[in-house]
Amino acid sequence: MNKPRKLAAGNWKMNGTLAALAELDALLEEGDRDCEVLICPPATLIHPAVARIAGGGIAVGGQDCHAAESGAHTGDLSAAQLADVGADYVIVGHSERRTDHAEDDGAVSAKAAAAHKAGLTAIVCVGETEAQRDSGETLDVIARQLAGSVPEGATAGNTVIAYEPVWAIGTGRTPTTDQIAEVHAALRNALVARFADGAGFRLLYGGSVKPSNAAEIFAIANVDGALVGGASLKAADFGPIVAALDAVG
Ligand code: PEP
């Protein structure tokens, strides 16, 4: 089984207007890479981003999708609608969605299944809060979220797992390399136990990844890339992170 390429994914969250697409030009200028590069801009920018990239080697994704294909869900977007405008990926179960919109594991699993049905690769996020880490629950929380948020039918080709400790997102704090290695090993073991191709799923680390810590994080076993928030907004920051991932091969 060929493992998919390593993945550097940027989550722009609710940041950016059309002017921000200039950052894509700067990323494209850096040329081809061995790893895959993905930008998940706000929904308003997905179609213009796809047009701007014009097949130039950066994938585009959504930050969320509804579990239904269509219907009376004001303000929501379906996975099919994302695919229709050229998205290849969608993030589901980001901690900000779990918190702001009370999404539980069942809801996240339904969204991931909808993504698969529409031909999108789902990036399923899991991660413990600081209180859960402090009370020694991290591995239990991660196991529970993984089991509940990844649907049957997931494969190494249509699903990516992102480990994002809630307390590390946007805070400038990161777990130690041993802590990341421990969680990623647990994720790998759980995937291998459940899926025939569990060894091939890409496991991303997310939470305050920046140019200065990327190489150290990418050297950790079972880290196949990163989901990057703040440092993905500017090509001057995201470019070096992509280069660091390329450098580990
Ligand atoms: C994220 O929200 O997915 C994230 C990892 O954010 P940041 O890189 O800003 O911590």
py3Dmol code that shows the C-alpha trace and the ligand (Angstrom):
import py3Dmol

protein = """\
ATOM      1  CA  MET A   1       0.000   0.000   0.000  1.00  0.00           C
ATOM      2  CA  ASN A   2       1.354   3.414  -0.963  1.00  0.00           C
ATOM      3  CA  LYS A   3       0.975   5.875   1.871  1.00  0.00           C
ATOM      4  CA  PRO A   4      -0.471   9.221   0.715  1.00  0.00           C
ATOM      5  CA  ARG A   5       1.966  12.133   0.568  1.00  0.00           C
ATOM      6  CA  LYS A   6       2.672  14.128   3.714  1.00  0.00           C
ATOM      7  CA  LEU A   7       0.283  17.027   4.129  1.00  0.00           C
ATOM      8  CA  ALA A   8       0.760  20.651   5.137  1.00  0.00           C
ATOM      9  CA  ALA A   9      -2.747  22.004   5.698  1.00  0.00           C
ATOM     10  CA  GLY A  10      -3.616  25.617   6.452  1.00  0.00           C
ATOM     11  CA  ASN A  11      -6.836  26.588   8.226  1.00  0.00           C
ATOM     12  CA  TRP A  12      -7.562  30.271   7.675  1.00  0.00           C
ATOM     13  CA  LYS A  13     -10.610  30.133   9.969  1.00  0.00           C
ATOM     14  CA  MET A  14     -12.761  33.303   9.715  1.00  0.00           C
ATOM     15  CA  ASN A  15      -9.901  35.369   8.342  1.00  0.00           C
ATOM     16  CA  GLY A  16      -9.384  36.887   4.939  1.00  0.00           C
ATOM     17  CA  THR A  17     -11.177  38.636   2.116  1.00  0.00           C
ATOM     18  CA  LEU A  18     -10.400  38.466  -1.599  1.00  0.00           C
ATOM     19  CA  ALA A  19      -7.188  40.421  -1.030  1.00  0.00           C
ATOM     20  CA  ALA A  20      -5.813  37.501   1.009  1.00  0.00           C
ATOM     21  CA  LEU A  21      -5.627  35.337  -2.107  1.00  0.00           C
ATOM     22  CA  ALA A  22      -2.354  37.105  -2.961  1.00  0.00           C
ATOM     23  CA  GLU A  23      -0.812  34.803  -0.336  1.00  0.00           C
ATOM     24  CA  LEU A  24      -1.579  31.869  -2.640  1.00  0.00           C
ATOM     25  CA  ASP A  25       0.437  33.503  -5.429  1.00  0.00           C
ATOM     26  CA  ALA A  26       3.395  33.708  -3.082  1.00  0.00           C
ATOM     27  CA  LEU A  27       3.038  30.044  -2.102  1.00  0.00           C
ATOM     28  CA  LEU A  28       2.755  28.968  -5.738  1.00  0.00           C
ATOM     29  CA  GLU A  29       5.945  30.867  -6.566  1.00  0.00           C
ATOM     30  CA  GLU A  30       7.825  28.507  -4.272  1.00  0.00           C
ATOM     31  CA  GLY A  31       7.308  25.773  -6.871  1.00  0.00           C
ATOM     32  CA  ASP A  32       6.541  22.063  -6.647  1.00  0.00           C
ATOM     33  CA  ARG A  33       7.025  20.078  -3.482  1.00  0.00           C
ATOM     34  CA  ASP A  34       7.050  16.434  -2.514  1.00  0.00           C
ATOM     35  CA  CYS A  35       4.418  16.999   0.155  1.00  0.00           C
ATOM     36  CA  GLU A  36       0.839  18.007  -0.468  1.00  0.00           C
ATOM     37  CA  VAL A  37      -0.164  21.583   0.366  1.00  0.00           C
ATOM     38  CA  LEU A  38      -3.739  22.451   1.302  1.00  0.00           C
ATOM     39  CA  ILE A  39      -5.424  25.730   2.153  1.00  0.00           C
ATOM     40  CA  CYS A  40      -8.845  25.810   3.827  1.00  0.00           C
ATOM     41  CA  PRO A  41     -10.011  29.398   3.462  1.00  0.00           C
ATOM     42  CA  PRO A  42     -13.371  30.818   4.554  1.00  0.00           C
ATOM     43  CA  ALA A  43     -16.236  29.511   2.416  1.00  0.00           C
ATOM     44  CA  THR A  44     -16.462  32.798   0.503  1.00  0.00           C
ATOM     45  CA  LEU A  45     -12.939  32.271  -0.817  1.00  0.00           C
ATOM     46  CA  ILE A  46     -13.069  28.606  -1.825  1.00  0.00           C
ATOM     47  CA  HIS A  47     -14.160  29.138  -5.397  1.00  0.00           C
ATOM     48  CA  PRO A  48     -11.935  32.166  -6.050  1.00  0.00           C
ATOM     49  CA  ALA A  49      -9.002  30.292  -4.491  1.00  0.00           C
ATOM     50  CA  VAL A  50      -9.533  27.307  -6.785  1.00  0.00           C
ATOM     51  CA  ALA A  51      -9.692  29.667  -9.782  1.00  0.00           C
ATOM     52  CA  ARG A  52      -6.581  31.527  -8.666  1.00  0.00           C
ATOM     53  CA  ILE A  53      -4.556  28.337  -8.163  1.00  0.00           C
ATOM     54  CA  ALA A  54      -5.755  26.993 -11.515  1.00  0.00           C
ATOM     55  CA  GLY A  55      -4.381  23.499 -11.015  1.00  0.00           C
ATOM     56  CA  GLY A  56      -1.069  24.869  -9.769  1.00  0.00           C
ATOM     57  CA  GLY A  57      -0.399  22.311  -7.068  1.00  0.00           C
ATOM     58  CA  ILE A  58      -2.172  23.627  -3.985  1.00  0.00           C
ATOM     59  CA  ALA A  59      -5.376  21.883  -2.894  1.00  0.00           C
ATOM     60  CA  VAL A  60      -8.326  23.781  -1.454  1.00  0.00           C
ATOM     61  CA  GLY A  61     -10.705  22.639   1.275  1.00  0.00           C
ATOM     62  CA  GLY A  62     -13.621  23.712   3.419  1.00  0.00           C
ATOM     63  CA  GLN A  63     -13.574  24.203   7.183  1.00  0.00           C
ATOM     64  CA  ASP A  64     -16.846  22.384   7.862  1.00  0.00           C
ATOM     65  CA  CYS A  65     -19.784  20.786   6.066  1.00  0.00           C
ATOM     66  CA  HIS A  66     -23.323  19.786   6.961  1.00  0.00           C
ATOM     67  CA  ALA A  67     -24.130  16.091   7.223  1.00  0.00           C
ATOM     68  CA  ALA A  68     -27.088  16.404   4.836  1.00  0.00           C
ATOM     69  CA  GLU A  69     -26.766  16.688   1.070  1.00  0.00           C
ATOM     70  CA  SER A  70     -29.193  19.611   0.769  1.00  0.00           C
ATOM     71  CA  GLY A  71     -32.219  21.077   2.465  1.00  0.00           C
ATOM     72  CA  ALA A  72     -33.499  23.591   4.959  1.00  0.00           C
ATOM     73  CA  HIS A  73     -30.280  24.357   6.854  1.00  0.00           C
ATOM     74  CA  THR A  74     -29.855  28.113   6.669  1.00  0.00           C
ATOM     75  CA  GLY A  75     -26.247  29.212   6.616  1.00  0.00           C
ATOM     76  CA  ASP A  76     -24.794  25.734   6.190  1.00  0.00           C
ATOM     77  CA  LEU A  77     -22.938  24.164   3.263  1.00  0.00           C
ATOM     78  CA  SER A  78     -23.053  20.568   2.097  1.00  0.00           C
ATOM     79  CA  ALA A  79     -20.016  18.510   1.180  1.00  0.00           C
ATOM     80  CA  ALA A  80     -21.390  18.247  -2.362  1.00  0.00           C
ATOM     81  CA  GLN A  81     -21.471  22.047  -2.605  1.00  0.00           C
ATOM     82  CA  LEU A  82     -17.844  22.229  -1.511  1.00  0.00           C
ATOM     83  CA  ALA A  83     -16.883  19.602  -4.082  1.00  0.00           C
ATOM     84  CA  ASP A  84     -18.881  21.454  -6.733  1.00  0.00           C
ATOM     85  CA  VAL A  85     -16.656  24.536  -6.462  1.00  0.00           C
ATOM     86  CA  GLY A  86     -13.424  22.546  -6.510  1.00  0.00           C
ATOM     87  CA  ALA A  87     -12.689  21.637  -2.910  1.00  0.00           C
ATOM     88  CA  ASP A  88     -10.860  18.344  -2.351  1.00  0.00           C
ATOM     89  CA  TYR A  89     -10.861  18.327   1.457  1.00  0.00           C
ATOM     90  CA  VAL A  90     -12.997  19.401   4.378  1.00  0.00           C
ATOM     91  CA  ILE A  91     -12.054  19.791   8.047  1.00  0.00           C
ATOM     92  CA  VAL A  92     -14.610  18.277  10.427  1.00  0.00           C
ATOM     93  CA  GLY A  93     -14.737  18.320  14.207  1.00  0.00           C
ATOM     94  CA  HIS A  94     -12.345  21.215  14.734  1.00  0.00           C
ATOM     95  CA  SER A  95     -12.401  22.087  18.433  1.00  0.00           C
ATOM     96  CA  GLU A  96     -13.819  25.520  17.615  1.00  0.00           C
ATOM     97  CA  ARG A  97     -16.785  23.796  15.906  1.00  0.00           C
ATOM     98  CA  ARG A  98     -17.126  21.326  18.763  1.00  0.00           C
ATOM     99  CA  THR A  99     -17.218  24.239  21.247  1.00  0.00           C
ATOM    100  CA  ASP A 100     -18.996  27.026  19.337  1.00  0.00           C
ATOM    101  CA  HIS A 101     -21.590  24.761  17.721  1.00  0.00           C
ATOM    102  CA  ALA A 102     -21.838  21.959  20.290  1.00  0.00           C
ATOM    103  CA  GLU A 103     -20.787  19.311  17.752  1.00  0.00           C
ATOM    104  CA  ASP A 104     -20.327  15.915  19.363  1.00  0.00           C
ATOM    105  CA  ASP A 105     -18.522  12.866  17.999  1.00  0.00           C
ATOM    106  CA  GLY A 106     -21.674  11.532  16.338  1.00  0.00           C
ATOM    107  CA  ALA A 107     -22.216  14.788  14.465  1.00  0.00           C
ATOM    108  CA  VAL A 108     -18.575  14.836  13.381  1.00  0.00           C
ATOM    109  CA  SER A 109     -18.782  11.255  12.147  1.00  0.00           C
ATOM    110  CA  ALA A 110     -21.901  12.083  10.102  1.00  0.00           C
ATOM    111  CA  LYS A 111     -20.117  15.046   8.538  1.00  0.00           C
ATOM    112  CA  ALA A 112     -17.095  12.912   7.676  1.00  0.00           C
ATOM    113  CA  ALA A 113     -19.363  10.304   6.081  1.00  0.00           C
ATOM    114  CA  ALA A 114     -21.055  13.063   4.047  1.00  0.00           C
ATOM    115  CA  ALA A 115     -17.635  14.256   2.935  1.00  0.00           C
ATOM    116  CA  HIS A 116     -16.715  10.760   1.772  1.00  0.00           C
ATOM    117  CA  LYS A 117     -19.971  10.441  -0.137  1.00  0.00           C
ATOM    118  CA  ALA A 118     -19.207  13.706  -1.960  1.00  0.00           C
ATOM    119  CA  GLY A 119     -15.713  12.512  -2.858  1.00  0.00           C
ATOM    120  CA  LEU A 120     -13.921  14.764  -0.363  1.00  0.00           C
ATOM    121  CA  THR A 121     -11.150  13.770   1.999  1.00  0.00           C
ATOM    122  CA  ALA A 122     -12.220  14.476   5.580  1.00  0.00           C
ATOM    123  CA  ILE A 123      -9.712  15.868   8.068  1.00  0.00           C
ATOM    124  CA  VAL A 124     -11.125  14.677  11.391  1.00  0.00           C
ATOM    125  CA  CYS A 125      -9.862  16.653  14.395  1.00  0.00           C
ATOM    126  CA  VAL A 126      -9.436  15.265  17.898  1.00  0.00           C
ATOM    127  CA  GLY A 127      -7.769  16.736  20.955  1.00  0.00           C
ATOM    128  CA  GLU A 128      -7.944  17.064  24.703  1.00  0.00           C
ATOM    129  CA  THR A 129      -8.570  20.170  26.790  1.00  0.00           C
ATOM    130  CA  GLU A 130      -5.996  21.357  29.272  1.00  0.00           C
ATOM    131  CA  ALA A 131      -8.113  20.086  32.181  1.00  0.00           C
ATOM    132  CA  GLN A 132      -8.305  16.654  30.570  1.00  0.00           C
ATOM    133  CA  ARG A 133      -4.534  16.553  30.113  1.00  0.00           C
ATOM    134  CA  ASP A 134      -3.928  17.708  33.668  1.00  0.00           C
ATOM    135  CA  SER A 135      -6.154  14.949  34.997  1.00  0.00           C
ATOM    136  CA  GLY A 136      -4.417  12.255  32.964  1.00  0.00           C
ATOM    137  CA  GLU A 137      -7.330  11.612  30.608  1.00  0.00           C
ATOM    138  CA  THR A 138      -5.639  12.503  27.320  1.00  0.00           C
ATOM    139  CA  LEU A 139      -5.343   9.023  25.812  1.00  0.00           C
ATOM    140  CA  ASP A 140      -8.874   8.066  26.877  1.00  0.00           C
ATOM    141  CA  VAL A 141     -10.317  11.252  25.379  1.00  0.00           C
ATOM    142  CA  ILE A 142      -8.424  10.774  22.125  1.00  0.00           C
ATOM    143  CA  ALA A 143      -9.476   7.130  21.852  1.00  0.00           C
ATOM    144  CA  ARG A 144     -13.107   8.031  22.483  1.00  0.00           C
ATOM    145  CA  GLN A 145     -13.107  10.901  19.982  1.00  0.00           C
ATOM    146  CA  LEU A 146     -11.374   8.815  17.330  1.00  0.00           C
ATOM    147  CA  ALA A 147     -13.772   5.899  17.727  1.00  0.00           C
ATOM    148  CA  GLY A 148     -16.823   8.159  17.676  1.00  0.00           C
ATOM    149  CA  SER A 149     -15.800  10.685  15.021  1.00  0.00           C
ATOM    150  CA  VAL A 150     -14.387   8.445  12.284  1.00  0.00           C
ATOM    151  CA  PRO A 151     -17.149   6.638  10.368  1.00  0.00           C
ATOM    152  CA  GLU A 152     -17.139   3.154   8.926  1.00  0.00           C
ATOM    153  CA  GLY A 153     -15.966   3.481   5.348  1.00  0.00           C
ATOM    154  CA  ALA A 154     -13.011   5.633   6.299  1.00  0.00           C
ATOM    155  CA  THR A 155      -9.815   4.735   4.469  1.00  0.00           C
ATOM    156  CA  ALA A 156      -6.287   6.067   4.292  1.00  0.00           C
ATOM    157  CA  GLY A 157      -7.326   7.689   1.032  1.00  0.00           C
ATOM    158  CA  ASN A 158     -10.415   9.542   2.217  1.00  0.00           C
ATOM    159  CA  THR A 159      -9.579  10.387   5.829  1.00  0.00           C
ATOM    160  CA  VAL A 160      -6.824  12.282   7.627  1.00  0.00           C
ATOM    161  CA  ILE A 161      -6.656  12.565  11.422  1.00  0.00           C
ATOM    162  CA  ALA A 162      -5.487  15.805  13.044  1.00  0.00           C
ATOM    163  CA  TYR A 163      -4.383  15.726  16.679  1.00  0.00           C
ATOM    164  CA  GLU A 164      -5.012  19.209  17.989  1.00  0.00           C
ATOM    165  CA  PRO A 165      -4.723  19.683  21.753  1.00  0.00           C
ATOM    166  CA  VAL A 166      -7.298  22.384  22.506  1.00  0.00           C
ATOM    167  CA  TRP A 167      -4.908  24.158  24.861  1.00  0.00           C
ATOM    168  CA  ALA A 168      -2.260  24.460  22.142  1.00  0.00           C
ATOM    169  CA  ILE A 169      -4.503  26.054  19.499  1.00  0.00           C
ATOM    170  CA  GLY A 170      -3.679  29.710  19.019  1.00  0.00           C
ATOM    171  CA  THR A 171      -1.835  29.925  22.331  1.00  0.00           C
ATOM    172  CA  GLY A 172       1.798  29.644  21.285  1.00  0.00           C
ATOM    173  CA  ARG A 173       2.088  26.593  23.553  1.00  0.00           C
ATOM    174  CA  THR A 174       2.854  23.118  22.232  1.00  0.00           C
ATOM    175  CA  PRO A 175       3.080  19.691  23.850  1.00  0.00           C
ATOM    176  CA  THR A 176       6.518  18.184  24.304  1.00  0.00           C
ATOM    177  CA  THR A 177       7.779  15.963  21.507  1.00  0.00           C
ATOM    178  CA  ASP A 178       7.231  12.957  23.809  1.00  0.00           C
ATOM    179  CA  GLN A 179       3.617  13.971  24.396  1.00  0.00           C
ATOM    180  CA  ILE A 180       2.956  14.326  20.663  1.00  0.00           C
ATOM    181  CA  ALA A 181       4.682  10.993  19.987  1.00  0.00           C
ATOM    182  CA  GLU A 182       2.593   9.265  22.654  1.00  0.00           C
ATOM    183  CA  VAL A 183      -0.730  10.493  21.233  1.00  0.00           C
ATOM    184  CA  HIS A 184       0.231   9.812  17.614  1.00  0.00           C
ATOM    185  CA  ALA A 185       1.332   6.283  18.502  1.00  0.00           C
ATOM    186  CA  ALA A 186      -2.010   5.711  20.233  1.00  0.00           C
ATOM    187  CA  LEU A 187      -3.866   7.054  17.204  1.00  0.00           C
ATOM    188  CA  ARG A 188      -1.867   4.802  14.903  1.00  0.00           C
ATOM    189  CA  ASN A 189      -2.505   1.725  17.043  1.00  0.00           C
ATOM    190  CA  ALA A 190      -6.232   2.430  17.180  1.00  0.00           C
ATOM    191  CA  LEU A 191      -6.434   2.931  13.417  1.00  0.00           C
ATOM    192  CA  VAL A 192      -4.470  -0.255  12.709  1.00  0.00           C
ATOM    193  CA  ALA A 193      -6.763  -2.176  15.059  1.00  0.00           C
ATOM    194  CA  ARG A 194      -9.897  -0.898  13.324  1.00  0.00           C
ATOM    195  CA  PHE A 195      -9.037  -0.434   9.643  1.00  0.00           C
ATOM    196  CA  ALA A 196      -7.233  -2.770   7.248  1.00  0.00           C
ATOM    197  CA  ASP A 197      -5.224   0.195   5.936  1.00  0.00           C
ATOM    198  CA  GLY A 198      -4.852   1.916   9.323  1.00  0.00           C
ATOM    199  CA  ALA A 199      -1.085   2.129   8.889  1.00  0.00           C
ATOM    200  CA  GLY A 200      -1.594   4.397   5.884  1.00  0.00           C
ATOM    201  CA  PHE A 201      -3.788   7.108   7.433  1.00  0.00           C
ATOM    202  CA  ARG A 202      -1.998  10.440   7.611  1.00  0.00           C
ATOM    203  CA  LEU A 203      -1.758  11.839  11.142  1.00  0.00           C
ATOM    204  CA  LEU A 204      -1.341  15.608  11.390  1.00  0.00           C
ATOM    205  CA  TYR A 205      -0.273  17.538  14.467  1.00  0.00           C
ATOM    206  CA  GLY A 206      -1.976  20.922  14.972  1.00  0.00           C
ATOM    207  CA  GLY A 207      -1.596  23.607  17.607  1.00  0.00           C
ATOM    208  CA  SER A 208       0.806  26.571  17.421  1.00  0.00           C
ATOM    209  CA  VAL A 209       2.955  25.099  14.634  1.00  0.00           C
ATOM    210  CA  LYS A 210       5.274  27.803  13.341  1.00  0.00           C
ATOM    211  CA  PRO A 211       8.459  28.026  11.275  1.00  0.00           C
ATOM    212  CA  SER A 212      10.624  27.807  14.406  1.00  0.00           C
ATOM    213  CA  ASN A 213       9.160  24.518  15.722  1.00  0.00           C
ATOM    214  CA  ALA A 214       8.022  22.765  12.532  1.00  0.00           C
ATOM    215  CA  ALA A 215      11.176  20.732  11.872  1.00  0.00           C
ATOM    216  CA  GLU A 216      11.229  19.356  15.419  1.00  0.00           C
ATOM    217  CA  ILE A 217       7.555  18.361  15.207  1.00  0.00           C
ATOM    218  CA  PHE A 218       7.893  16.779  11.753  1.00  0.00           C
ATOM    219  CA  ALA A 219      10.754  14.591  13.019  1.00  0.00           C
ATOM    220  CA  ILE A 220       8.419  12.836  15.486  1.00  0.00           C
ATOM    221  CA  ALA A 221       7.333   9.295  14.604  1.00  0.00           C
ATOM    222  CA  ASN A 222       3.826   9.045  13.126  1.00  0.00           C
ATOM    223  CA  VAL A 223       3.617  12.764  12.358  1.00  0.00           C
ATOM    224  CA  ASP A 224       2.720  12.974   8.674  1.00  0.00           C
ATOM    225  CA  GLY A 225       2.191  16.712   8.472  1.00  0.00           C
ATOM    226  CA  ALA A 226       0.467  19.578  10.218  1.00  0.00           C
ATOM    227  CA  LEU A 227      -2.791  21.460  10.460  1.00  0.00           C
ATOM    228  CA  VAL A 228      -1.764  25.079  10.856  1.00  0.00           C
ATOM    229  CA  GLY A 229      -3.957  27.999  11.875  1.00  0.00           C
ATOM    230  CA  GLY A 230      -2.377  31.398  12.483  1.00  0.00           C
ATOM    231  CA  ALA A 231       0.895  30.629  10.718  1.00  0.00           C
ATOM    232  CA  SER A 232      -0.925  29.620   7.524  1.00  0.00           C
ATOM    233  CA  LEU A 233      -2.296  33.105   6.904  1.00  0.00           C
ATOM    234  CA  LYS A 234       0.939  34.478   5.481  1.00  0.00           C
ATOM    235  CA  ALA A 235       3.043  32.714   2.880  1.00  0.00           C
ATOM    236  CA  ALA A 236       6.122  34.076   4.660  1.00  0.00           C
ATOM    237  CA  ASP A 237       5.233  31.811   7.626  1.00  0.00           C
ATOM    238  CA  PHE A 238       3.505  28.906   5.895  1.00  0.00           C
ATOM    239  CA  GLY A 239       6.164  28.554   3.179  1.00  0.00           C
ATOM    240  CA  PRO A 240       8.934  27.662   5.656  1.00  0.00           C
ATOM    241  CA  ILE A 241       6.601  25.174   7.403  1.00  0.00           C
ATOM    242  CA  VAL A 242       5.925  23.469   4.051  1.00  0.00           C
ATOM    243  CA  ALA A 243       9.669  23.455   3.353  1.00  0.00           C
ATOM    244  CA  ALA A 244      10.346  21.844   6.735  1.00  0.00           C
ATOM    245  CA  LEU A 245       7.855  19.072   5.932  1.00  0.00           C
ATOM    246  CA  ASP A 246       9.437  18.544   2.531  1.00  0.00           C
ATOM    247  CA  ALA A 247      12.850  18.298   4.168  1.00  0.00           C
ATOM    248  CA  VAL A 248      11.868  15.237   6.247  1.00  0.00           C
ATOM    249  CA  GLY A 249      10.943  13.453   3.027  1.00  0.00           C
TER     250      GLY A 249
END
"""
ligand_1 = """\
10
PEP
C -6.025 25.246 14.290
O -6.921 25.971 14.700
O -6.304 24.268 13.564
C -4.670 25.564 14.687
C -3.804 24.593 14.703
O -4.414 26.858 15.032
P -2.974 27.486 15.410
O -1.969 26.923 14.444
O -3.165 28.958 15.248
O -2.680 27.072 16.802
"""
view = py3Dmol.view(width=600, height=400)
view.addModel(protein, "pdb")
view.setStyle({"model": 0}, {"cartoon": {"style": "trace"}})
view.addModel(ligand_1, "xyz")
view.setStyle({"model": 1}, {"stick": {}})
view.zoomTo()
view.show()
